[in-house]
Amino acid sequence: MKKAWLAMMVCMSALVAGCNTMEGAGKDIQAGGQAIENSAERAK
């Protein structure tokens, strides 16, 4: 029973860490897109 509990906790930790990582990556991509958009606006 303890092994099942431990395995479940490890899986939950991995899921939470994965979500945080993807959120950070999404913000970075969004910031990069914004920079490109701003550069294109200035080039007009």
C-alpha positions as CSV (number, residue, x, y, z in Angstrom):
1,M,0.0,0.0,0.0
2,K,2.8,2.4,0.8
3,K,4.4,1.8,-2.6
4,A,1.2,2.6,-4.4
5,W,0.9,5.8,-2.4
6,L,4.5,6.8,-3.2
7,A,4.0,6.0,-6.9
8,M,0.9,8.1,-7.0
9,M,2.7,11.0,-5.2
10,V,5.6,10.8,-7.7
11,C,3.2,10.9,-10.6
12,M,1.3,13.9,-9.2
13,S,4.6,15.8,-8.6
14,A,5.7,15.1,-12.2
15,L,2.3,16.4,-13.6
16,V,2.5,19.6,-11.5
17,A,6.1,20.3,-12.5
18,G,5.2,19.6,-16.2
19,C,2.4,22.1,-16.0
20,N,4.6,24.8,-14.6
21,T,7.3,24.2,-17.2
22,M,4.8,24.4,-20.0
23,E,3.3,27.6,-18.6
24,G,6.8,29.2,-18.5
25,A,7.5,28.1,-22.1
26,G,4.2,29.5,-23.2
27,K,5.0,32.9,-21.6
28,D,8.4,32.9,-23.3
29,I,7.0,32.1,-26.7
30,Q,4.3,34.8,-26.2
31,A,7.0,37.4,-25.3
32,G,9.0,36.4,-28.4
33,G,6.0,36.9,-30.6
34,Q,5.3,40.3,-29.0
35,A,8.8,41.4,-29.8
36,I,8.5,40.3,-33.4
37,E,5.2,42.1,-33.7
38,N,6.6,45.3,-32.2
39,S,9.6,45.2,-34.6
40,A,7.2,44.7,-37.5
41,E,5.1,47.7,-36.4
42,R,8.2,49.9,-36.2
43,A,9.4,48.8,-39.7
44,K,6.2,50.1,-41.4
